[in-house]
């Protein structure tokens, strides 16, 4: 099994979410297109796919596995590329 690859900004996003009071579980090691984070906030669960906002837009695209997983998932999943974007998903301050 290969090591999980995480985007450069994932640690910063996780820290901001936890500082807000959210519970955060990394799912990066699952692979196969599964989103990077499971976030619990005010009784709701959120699946977040992290992309590195410092990279060019073409480098932030979903992988083929992610496209397939997102397309088949019957719940919500959101792609975020910054702390602000992650906080907006939770309806928190920006």
Jmol script that loads the backbone (N, CA, C; Angstrom):
load data "model"
ATOM      1  N   UNK A   1       0.852  -1.179   0.000  1.00  0.00           N
ATOM      2  CA  UNK A   1       0.000   0.000   0.000  1.00  0.00           C
ATOM      3  C   UNK A   1       0.895   1.237   0.000  1.00  0.00           C
ATOM      4  N   UNK A   2       0.587   2.185  -0.854  1.00  0.00           N
ATOM      5  CA  UNK A   2       1.411   3.388  -0.920  1.00  0.00           C
ATOM      6  C   UNK A   2       0.980   4.380   0.158  1.00  0.00           C
ATOM      7  N   UNK A   3       1.905   5.263   0.523  1.00  0.00           N
ATOM      8  CA  UNK A   3       1.599   6.281   1.527  1.00  0.00           C
ATOM      9  C   UNK A   3       0.558   7.245   0.978  1.00  0.00           C
ATOM     10  N   UNK A   4      -0.310   7.709   1.846  1.00  0.00           N
ATOM     11  CA  UNK A   4      -1.353   8.658   1.453  1.00  0.00           C
ATOM     12  C   UNK A   4      -0.715   9.980   1.061  1.00  0.00           C
ATOM     13  N   UNK A   5      -1.149  10.520  -0.062  1.00  0.00           N
ATOM     14  CA  UNK A   5      -0.666  11.820  -0.523  1.00  0.00           C
ATOM     15  C   UNK A   5      -1.682  12.873  -0.081  1.00  0.00           C
ATOM     16  N   UNK A   6      -1.201  13.872   0.628  1.00  0.00           N
ATOM     17  CA  UNK A   6      -2.102  14.948   1.060  1.00  0.00           C
ATOM     18  C   UNK A   6      -1.613  16.268   0.467  1.00  0.00           C
ATOM     19  N   UNK A   7      -2.551  17.154   0.204  1.00  0.00           N
ATOM     20  CA  UNK A   7      -2.194  18.459  -0.348  1.00  0.00           C
ATOM     21  C   UNK A   7      -1.481  19.300   0.704  1.00  0.00           C
ATOM     22  N   UNK A   8      -0.655  20.224   0.232  1.00  0.00           N
ATOM     23  CA  UNK A   8       0.187  21.037   1.114  1.00  0.00           C
ATOM     24  C   UNK A   8      -0.624  21.845   2.124  1.00  0.00           C
ATOM     25  N   UNK A   9      -1.843  22.225   1.775  1.00  0.00           N
ATOM     26  CA  UNK A   9      -2.647  23.062   2.666  1.00  0.00           C
ATOM     27  C   UNK A   9      -3.568  22.260   3.594  1.00  0.00           C
ATOM     28  N   UNK A  10      -3.523  20.952   3.528  1.00  0.00           N
ATOM     29  CA  UNK A  10      -4.444  20.151   4.334  1.00  0.00           C
ATOM     30  C   UNK A  10      -4.211  20.340   5.832  1.00  0.00           C
ATOM     31  N   UNK A  11      -2.965  20.380   6.263  1.00  0.00           N
ATOM     32  CA  UNK A  11      -2.673  20.561   7.692  1.00  0.00           C
ATOM     33  C   UNK A  11      -3.245  21.885   8.190  1.00  0.00           C
ATOM     34  N   UNK A  12      -3.087  22.946   7.412  1.00  0.00           N
ATOM     35  CA  UNK A  12      -3.608  24.262   7.779  1.00  0.00           C
ATOM     36  C   UNK A  12      -5.136  24.248   7.866  1.00  0.00           C
ATOM     37  N   UNK A  13      -5.779  23.577   6.924  1.00  0.00           N
ATOM     38  CA  UNK A  13      -7.239  23.494   6.922  1.00  0.00           C
ATOM     39  C   UNK A  13      -7.725  22.691   8.124  1.00  0.00           C
ATOM     40  N   UNK A  14      -7.088  21.564   8.392  1.00  0.00           N
ATOM     41  CA  UNK A  14      -7.465  20.742   9.554  1.00  0.00           C
ATOM     42  C   UNK A  14      -7.310  21.548  10.835  1.00  0.00           C
ATOM     43  N   UNK A  15      -6.211  22.267  10.980  1.00  0.00           N
ATOM     44  CA  UNK A  15      -5.977  23.073  12.182  1.00  0.00           C
ATOM     45  C   UNK A  15      -7.066  24.123  12.353  1.00  0.00           C
ATOM     46  N   UNK A  16      -7.425  24.808  11.267  1.00  0.00           N
ATOM     47  CA  UNK A  16      -8.462  25.848  11.347  1.00  0.00           C
ATOM     48  C   UNK A  16      -9.812  25.255  11.728  1.00  0.00           C
ATOM     49  N   UNK A  17     -10.142  24.112  11.172  1.00  0.00           N
ATOM     50  CA  UNK A  17     -11.415  23.464  11.494  1.00  0.00           C
ATOM     51  C   UNK A  17     -11.451  23.037  12.960  1.00  0.00           C
ATOM     52  N   UNK A  18     -10.357  22.466  13.435  1.00  0.00           N
ATOM     53  CA  UNK A  18     -10.296  22.045  14.838  1.00  0.00           C
ATOM     54  C   UNK A  18     -10.307  23.247  15.774  1.00  0.00           C
ATOM     55  N   UNK A  19      -9.629  24.328  15.390  1.00  0.00           N
ATOM     56  CA  UNK A  19      -9.646  25.552  16.202  1.00  0.00           C
ATOM     57  C   UNK A  19     -11.068  26.097  16.317  1.00  0.00           C
ATOM     58  N   UNK A  20     -11.864  25.895  15.278  1.00  0.00           N
ATOM     59  CA  UNK A  20     -13.259  26.326  15.273  1.00  0.00           C
ATOM     60  C   UNK A  20     -14.097  25.476  16.226  1.00  0.00           C
ATOM     61  N   UNK A  21     -13.636  24.259  16.503  1.00  0.00           N
ATOM     62  CA  UNK A  21     -14.370  23.345  17.372  1.00  0.00           C
ATOM     63  C   UNK A  21     -14.937  22.139  16.645  1.00  0.00           C
ATOM     64  N   UNK A  22     -14.613  22.007  15.363  1.00  0.00           N
ATOM     65  CA  UNK A  22     -15.091  20.861  14.577  1.00  0.00           C
ATOM     66  C   UNK A  22     -14.252  19.629  14.888  1.00  0.00           C
ATOM     67  N   UNK A  23     -14.867  18.467  14.747  1.00  0.00           N
ATOM     68  CA  UNK A  23     -14.094  17.230  14.796  1.00  0.00           C
ATOM     69  C   UNK A  23     -13.693  16.901  13.361  1.00  0.00           C
ATOM     70  N   UNK A  24     -12.456  16.430  13.208  1.00  0.00           N
ATOM     71  CA  UNK A  24     -11.912  16.194  11.869  1.00  0.00           C
ATOM     72  C   UNK A  24     -11.230  14.834  11.838  1.00  0.00           C
ATOM     73  N   UNK A  25     -11.599  14.012  10.874  1.00  0.00           N
ATOM     74  CA  UNK A  25     -10.974  12.711  10.671  1.00  0.00           C
ATOM     75  C   UNK A  25     -10.415  12.652   9.256  1.00  0.00           C
ATOM     76  N   UNK A  26      -9.134  12.395   9.141  1.00  0.00           N
ATOM     77  CA  UNK A  26      -8.538  12.252   7.818  1.00  0.00           C
ATOM     78  C   UNK A  26      -8.938  10.906   7.226  1.00  0.00           C
ATOM     79  N   UNK A  27      -9.359  10.948   5.968  1.00  0.00           N
ATOM     80  CA  UNK A  27      -9.699   9.735   5.222  1.00  0.00           C
ATOM     81  C   UNK A  27      -8.701   9.512   4.093  1.00  0.00           C
ATOM     82  N   UNK A  28      -7.628  10.303   4.072  1.00  0.00           N
ATOM     83  CA  UNK A  28      -6.673  10.275   2.961  1.00  0.00           C
ATOM     84  C   UNK A  28      -6.098   8.886   2.715  1.00  0.00           C
ATOM     85  N   UNK A  29      -5.903   8.106   3.754  1.00  0.00           N
ATOM     86  CA  UNK A  29      -5.298   6.785   3.575  1.00  0.00           C
ATOM     87  C   UNK A  29      -6.244   5.773   2.929  1.00  0.00           C
ATOM     88  N   UNK A  30      -7.532   6.091   2.866  1.00  0.00           N
ATOM     89  CA  UNK A  30      -8.497   5.174   2.247  1.00  0.00           C
ATOM     90  C   UNK A  30      -8.236   5.081   0.744  1.00  0.00           C
ATOM     91  N   UNK A  31      -7.947   6.239   0.120  1.00  0.00           N
ATOM     92  CA  UNK A  31      -7.659   6.248  -1.314  1.00  0.00           C
ATOM     93  C   UNK A  31      -8.890   5.934  -2.148  1.00  0.00           C
ATOM     94  N   UNK A  32      -8.698   5.491  -3.370  1.00  0.00           N
ATOM     95  CA  UNK A  32      -9.762   5.085  -4.300  1.00  0.00           C
ATOM     96  C   UNK A  32     -10.802   6.180  -4.532  1.00  0.00           C
ATOM     97  N   UNK A  33     -10.377   7.463  -4.436  1.00  0.00           N
ATOM     98  CA  UNK A  33     -11.283   8.562  -4.728  1.00  0.00           C
ATOM     99  C   UNK A  33     -12.074   9.091  -3.551  1.00  0.00           C
ATOM    100  N   UNK A  34     -11.950   8.444  -2.391  1.00  0.00           N
ATOM    101  CA  UNK A  34     -12.671   8.888  -1.200  1.00  0.00           C
ATOM    102  C   UNK A  34     -12.136  10.267  -0.791  1.00  0.00           C
ATOM    103  N   UNK A  35     -13.006  11.200  -0.398  1.00  0.00           N
ATOM    104  CA  UNK A  35     -12.559  12.537  -0.002  1.00  0.00           C
ATOM    105  C   UNK A  35     -11.548  12.505   1.148  1.00  0.00           C
ATOM    106  N   UNK A  36     -10.816  13.599   1.279  1.00  0.00           N
ATOM    107  CA  UNK A  36      -9.721  13.675   2.243  1.00  0.00           C
ATOM    108  C   UNK A  36     -10.162  13.761   3.692  1.00  0.00           C
ATOM    109  N   UNK A  37     -11.258  14.480   3.964  1.00  0.00           N
ATOM    110  CA  UNK A  37     -11.640  14.732   5.356  1.00  0.00           C
ATOM    111  C   UNK A  37     -13.110  14.455   5.626  1.00  0.00           C
ATOM    112  N   UNK A  38     -13.376  13.905   6.797  1.00  0.00           N
ATOM    113  CA  UNK A  38     -14.718  13.809   7.354  1.00  0.00           C
ATOM    114  C   UNK A  38     -14.750  14.807   8.498  1.00  0.00           C
ATOM    115  N   UNK A  39     -15.669  15.763   8.425  1.00  0.00           N
ATOM    116  CA  UNK A  39     -15.738  16.841   9.407  1.00  0.00           C
ATOM    117  C   UNK A  39     -17.108  16.823  10.083  1.00  0.00           C
ATOM    118  N   UNK A  40     -17.099  16.890  11.401  1.00  0.00           N
ATOM    119  CA  UNK A  40     -18.337  16.993  12.177  1.00  0.00           C
ATOM    120  C   UNK A  40     -18.444  18.387  12.767  1.00  0.00           C
ATOM    121  N   UNK A  41     -19.597  19.041  12.546  1.00  0.00           N
ATOM    122  CA  UNK A  41     -19.773  20.409  13.029  1.00  0.00           C
ATOM    123  C   UNK A  41     -21.250  20.655  13.297  1.00  0.00           C
ATOM    124  N   UNK A  42     -21.564  20.998  14.528  1.00  0.00           N
ATOM    125  CA  UNK A  42     -22.928  21.327  14.930  1.00  0.00           C
ATOM    126  C   UNK A  42     -23.958  20.278  14.478  1.00  0.00           C
ATOM    127  N   UNK A  43     -23.633  19.026  14.730  1.00  0.00           N
ATOM    128  CA  UNK A  43     -24.558  17.941  14.436  1.00  0.00           C
ATOM    129  C   UNK A  43     -24.625  17.507  12.982  1.00  0.00           C
ATOM    130  N   UNK A  44     -23.768  18.054  12.142  1.00  0.00           N
ATOM    131  CA  UNK A  44     -23.751  17.704  10.717  1.00  0.00           C
ATOM    132  C   UNK A  44     -22.397  17.103  10.347  1.00  0.00           C
ATOM    133  N   UNK A  45     -22.406  16.252   9.338  1.00  0.00           N
ATOM    134  CA  UNK A  45     -21.177  15.686   8.795  1.00  0.00           C
ATOM    135  C   UNK A  45     -20.912  16.282   7.424  1.00  0.00           C
ATOM    136  N   UNK A  46     -19.655  16.529   7.145  1.00  0.00           N
ATOM    137  CA  UNK A  46     -19.237  17.096   5.863  1.00  0.00           C
ATOM    138  C   UNK A  46     -18.071  16.285   5.318  1.00  0.00           C
ATOM    139  N   UNK A  47     -18.120  15.980   4.037  1.00  0.00           N
ATOM    140  CA  UNK A  47     -16.996  15.351   3.359  1.00  0.00           C
ATOM    141  C   UNK A  47     -16.300  16.420   2.540  1.00  0.00           C
ATOM    142  N   UNK A  48     -15.006  16.609   2.792  1.00  0.00           N
ATOM    143  CA  UNK A  48     -14.250  17.634   2.095  1.00  0.00           C
ATOM    144  C   UNK A  48     -13.116  17.009   1.292  1.00  0.00           C
ATOM    145  N   UNK A  49     -13.054  17.352   0.045  1.00  0.00           N
ATOM    146  CA  UNK A  49     -11.919  17.007  -0.812  1.00  0.00           C
ATOM    147  C   UNK A  49     -11.030  18.240  -0.843  1.00  0.00           C
ATOM    148  N   UNK A  50      -9.785  18.091  -0.421  1.00  0.00           N
ATOM    149  CA  UNK A  50      -8.855  19.214  -0.346  1.00  0.00           C
ATOM    150  C   UNK A  50      -8.032  19.290  -1.624  1.00  0.00           C
ATOM    151  N   UNK A  51      -7.965  20.478  -2.181  1.00  0.00           N
ATOM    152  CA  UNK A  51      -7.075  20.772  -3.303  1.00  0.00           C
ATOM    153  C   UNK A  51      -6.208  21.949  -2.886  1.00  0.00           C
ATOM    154  N   UNK A  52      -5.004  22.000  -3.384  1.00  0.00           N
ATOM    155  CA  UNK A  52      -4.052  23.044  -3.014  1.00  0.00           C
ATOM    156  C   UNK A  52      -4.312  24.304  -3.821  1.00  0.00           C
ATOM    157  N   UNK A  53      -4.871  25.318  -3.167  1.00  0.00           N
ATOM    158  CA  UNK A  53      -5.212  26.568  -3.821  1.00  0.00           C
ATOM    159  C   UNK A  53      -4.019  27.352  -4.325  1.00  0.00           C
ATOM    160  N   UNK A  54      -2.815  27.005  -3.893  1.00  0.00           N
ATOM    161  CA  UNK A  54      -1.613  27.684  -4.374  1.00  0.00           C
ATOM    162  C   UNK A  54      -1.209  27.197  -5.761  1.00  0.00           C
ATOM    163  N   UNK A  55      -1.764  26.085  -6.181  1.00  0.00           N
ATOM    164  CA  UNK A  55      -1.433  25.530  -7.502  1.00  0.00           C
ATOM    165  C   UNK A  55      -2.346  26.119  -8.561  1.00  0.00           C
ATOM    166  N   UNK A  56      -1.914  26.032  -9.816  1.00  0.00           N
ATOM    167  CA  UNK A  56      -2.737  26.461 -10.946  1.00  0.00           C
ATOM    168  C   UNK A  56      -4.024  25.641 -10.948  1.00  0.00           C
ATOM    169  N   UNK A  57      -5.082  26.239 -11.480  1.00  0.00           N
ATOM    170  CA  UNK A  57      -6.391  25.566 -11.507  1.00  0.00           C
ATOM    171  C   UNK A  57      -6.309  24.192 -12.172  1.00  0.00           C
ATOM    172  N   UNK A  58      -5.530  24.071 -13.223  1.00  0.00           N
ATOM    173  CA  UNK A  58      -5.431  22.781 -13.920  1.00  0.00           C
ATOM    174  C   UNK A  58      -4.777  21.706 -13.052  1.00  0.00           C
ATOM    175  N   UNK A  59      -4.029  22.127 -12.041  1.00  0.00           N
ATOM    176  CA  UNK A  59      -3.382  21.184 -11.117  1.00  0.00           C
ATOM    177  C   UNK A  59      -4.281  20.853  -9.923  1.00  0.00           C
ATOM    178  N   UNK A  60      -5.458  21.496  -9.854  1.00  0.00           N
ATOM    179  CA  UNK A  60      -6.397  21.250  -8.759  1.00  0.00           C
ATOM    180  C   UNK A  60      -7.552  20.342  -9.189  1.00  0.00           C
ATOM    181  N   UNK A  61      -7.470  19.799 -10.365  1.00  0.00           N
ATOM    182  CA  UNK A  61      -8.557  18.947 -10.868  1.00  0.00           C
ATOM    183  C   UNK A  61      -8.670  17.659 -10.057  1.00  0.00           C
ATOM    184  N   UNK A  62      -9.870  17.110 -10.038  1.00  0.00           N
ATOM    185  CA  UNK A  62     -10.081  15.813  -9.409  1.00  0.00           C
ATOM    186  C   UNK A  62      -9.393  14.732 -10.232  1.00  0.00           C
ATOM    187  N   UNK A  63      -8.894  13.718  -9.551  1.00  0.00           N
ATOM    188  CA  UNK A  63      -8.322  12.569 -10.244  1.00  0.00           C
ATOM    189  C   UNK A  63      -9.469  11.744 -10.842  1.00  0.00           C
ATOM    190  N   UNK A  64      -9.174  10.850 -11.774  1.00  0.00           N
ATOM    191  CA  UNK A  64     -10.247   9.989 -12.303  1.00  0.00           C
ATOM    192  C   UNK A  64     -10.987   9.211 -11.202  1.00  0.00           C
ATOM    193  N   UNK A  65     -10.256   8.703 -10.205  1.00  0.00           N
ATOM    194  CA  UNK A  65     -10.907   7.988  -9.097  1.00  0.00           C
ATOM    195  C   UNK A  65     -11.840   8.915  -8.319  1.00  0.00           C
ATOM    196  N   UNK A  66     -11.415  10.163  -8.105  1.00  0.00           N
ATOM    197  CA  UNK A  66     -12.247  11.124  -7.382  1.00  0.00           C
ATOM    198  C   UNK A  66     -13.493  11.481  -8.187  1.00  0.00           C
ATOM    199  N   UNK A  67     -13.346  11.675  -9.482  1.00  0.00           N
ATOM    200  CA  UNK A  67     -14.499  11.973 -10.331  1.00  0.00           C
ATOM    201  C   UNK A  67     -15.517  10.842 -10.237  1.00  0.00           C
ATOM    202  N   UNK A  68     -15.044   9.617 -10.313  1.00  0.00           N
ATOM    203  CA  UNK A  68     -15.947   8.461 -10.232  1.00  0.00           C
ATOM    204  C   UNK A  68     -16.624   8.384  -8.863  1.00  0.00           C
ATOM    205  N   UNK A  69     -15.847   8.524  -7.786  1.00  0.00           N
ATOM    206  CA  UNK A  69     -16.403   8.432  -6.434  1.00  0.00           C
ATOM    207  C   UNK A  69     -17.429   9.527  -6.199  1.00  0.00           C
ATOM    208  N   UNK A  70     -17.079  10.770  -6.529  1.00  0.00           N
ATOM    209  CA  UNK A  70     -17.998  11.899  -6.333  1.00  0.00           C
ATOM    210  C   UNK A  70     -19.279  11.698  -7.137  1.00  0.00           C
ATOM    211  N   UNK A  71     -19.147  11.149  -8.341  1.00  0.00           N
ATOM    212  CA  UNK A  71     -20.309  10.927  -9.197  1.00  0.00           C
ATOM    213  C   UNK A  71     -21.254   9.856  -8.684  1.00  0.00           C
ATOM    214  N   UNK A  72     -20.719   8.905  -7.938  1.00  0.00           N
ATOM    215  CA  UNK A  72     -21.533   7.799  -7.423  1.00  0.00           C
ATOM    216  C   UNK A  72     -22.067   8.049  -6.014  1.00  0.00           C
ATOM    217  N   UNK A  73     -21.454   8.983  -5.296  1.00  0.00           N
ATOM    218  CA  UNK A  73     -21.844   9.240  -3.909  1.00  0.00           C
ATOM    219  C   UNK A  73     -23.204   9.923  -3.870  1.00  0.00           C
ATOM    220  N   UNK A  74     -24.129   9.422  -3.065  1.00  0.00           N
ATOM    221  CA  UNK A  74     -25.481   9.961  -2.992  1.00  0.00           C
ATOM    222  C   UNK A  74     -25.641  11.045  -1.924  1.00  0.00           C
ATOM    223  N   UNK A  75     -24.595  11.312  -1.202  1.00  0.00           N
ATOM    224  CA  UNK A  75     -24.603  12.394  -0.211  1.00  0.00           C
ATOM    225  C   UNK A  75     -23.820  13.578  -0.737  1.00  0.00           C
ATOM    226  N   UNK A  76     -23.521  14.513   0.149  1.00  0.00           N
ATOM    227  CA  UNK A  76     -22.774  15.707  -0.251  1.00  0.00           C
ATOM    228  C   UNK A  76     -21.280  15.465  -0.129  1.00  0.00           C
ATOM    229  N   UNK A  77     -20.533  16.073  -1.003  1.00  0.00           N
ATOM    230  CA  UNK A  77     -19.077  16.151  -0.921  1.00  0.00           C
ATOM    231  C   UNK A  77     -18.688  17.475  -1.560  1.00  0.00           C
ATOM    232  N   UNK A  78     -17.769  18.197  -0.909  1.00  0.00           N
ATOM    233  CA  UNK A  78     -17.406  19.527  -1.370  1.00  0.00           C
ATOM    234  C   UNK A  78     -15.895  19.595  -1.583  1.00  0.00           C
ATOM    235  N   UNK A  79     -15.492  20.209  -2.682  1.00  0.00           N
ATOM    236  CA  UNK A  79     -14.079  20.435  -2.960  1.00  0.00           C
ATOM    237  C   UNK A  79     -13.720  21.825  -2.437  1.00  0.00           C
ATOM    238  N   UNK A  80     -12.684  21.898  -1.604  1.00  0.00           N
ATOM    239  CA  UNK A  80     -12.224  23.183  -1.071  1.00  0.00           C
ATOM    240  C   UNK A  80     -10.726  23.322  -1.335  1.00  0.00           C
ATOM    241  N   UNK A  81     -10.282  24.575  -1.483  1.00  0.00           N
ATOM    242  CA  UNK A  81      -8.865  24.784  -1.750  1.00  0.00           C
ATOM    243  C   UNK A  81      -8.231  25.823  -0.811  1.00  0.00           C
ATOM    244  N   UNK A  82      -8.929  26.138   0.285  1.00  0.00           N
ATOM    245  CA  UNK A  82      -8.389  27.106   1.249  1.00  0.00           C
ATOM    246  C   UNK A  82      -9.115  26.970   2.582  1.00  0.00           C
ATOM    247  N   UNK A  83      -8.526  27.573   3.598  1.00  0.00           N
ATOM    248  CA  UNK A  83      -9.178  27.616   4.916  1.00  0.00           C
ATOM    249  C   UNK A  83     -10.524  28.325   4.792  1.00  0.00           C
ATOM    250  N   UNK A  84     -10.547  29.477   4.117  1.00  0.00           N
ATOM    251  CA  UNK A  84     -11.795  30.231   3.976  1.00  0.00           C
ATOM    252  C   UNK A  84     -12.888  29.391   3.317  1.00  0.00           C
ATOM    253  N   UNK A  85     -12.526  28.663   2.282  1.00  0.00           N
ATOM    254  CA  UNK A  85     -13.514  27.828   1.581  1.00  0.00           C
ATOM    255  C   UNK A  85     -14.044  26.738   2.506  1.00  0.00           C
ATOM    256  N   UNK A  86     -13.174  26.133   3.295  1.00  0.00           N
ATOM    257  CA  UNK A  86     -13.604  25.093   4.242  1.00  0.00           C
ATOM    258  C   UNK A  86     -14.544  25.664   5.286  1.00  0.00           C
ATOM    259  N   UNK A  87     -14.207  26.833   5.821  1.00  0.00           N
ATOM    260  CA  UNK A  87     -15.063  27.465   6.830  1.00  0.00           C
ATOM    261  C   UNK A  87     -16.412  27.863   6.256  1.00  0.00           C
ATOM    262  N   UNK A  88     -16.429  28.304   5.004  1.00  0.00           N
ATOM    263  CA  UNK A  88     -17.709  28.659   4.354  1.00  0.00           C
ATOM    264  C   UNK A  88     -18.617  27.441   4.227  1.00  0.00           C
ATOM    265  N   UNK A  89     -18.049  26.283   3.942  1.00  0.00           N
ATOM    266  CA  UNK A  89     -18.861  25.065   3.824  1.00  0.00           C
ATOM    267  C   UNK A  89     -19.603  24.808   5.131  1.00  0.00           C
ATOM    268  N   UNK A  90     -18.934  25.071   6.244  1.00  0.00           N
ATOM    269  CA  UNK A  90     -19.553  24.861   7.558  1.00  0.00           C
ATOM    270  C   UNK A  90     -20.448  26.016   7.969  1.00  0.00           C
ATOM    271  N   UNK A  91     -20.481  27.082   7.175  1.00  0.00           N
ATOM    272  CA  UNK A  91     -21.269  28.244   7.522  1.00  0.00           C
ATOM    273  C   UNK A  91     -20.626  29.054   8.632  1.00  0.00           C
ATOM    274  N   UNK A  92     -19.320  28.887   8.808  1.00  0.00           N
ATOM    275  CA  UNK A  92     -18.594  29.596   9.855  1.00  0.00           C
ATOM    276  C   UNK A  92     -18.064  30.914   9.327  1.00  0.00           C
ATOM    277  N   UNK A  93     -17.534  31.702  10.233  1.00  0.00           N
ATOM    278  CA  UNK A  93     -16.980  32.989   9.865  1.00  0.00           C
ATOM    279  C   UNK A  93     -15.868  32.828   8.819  1.00  0.00           C
ATOM    280  N   UNK A  94     -15.672  33.837   8.024  1.00  0.00           N
ATOM    281  CA  UNK A  94     -14.601  33.818   7.014  1.00  0.00           C
ATOM    282  C   UNK A  94     -13.785  35.068   7.143  1.00  0.00           C
TER     283      UNK A  94
END
end "model"
wireframe off; spacefill off
backbone 0.3
color backbone group
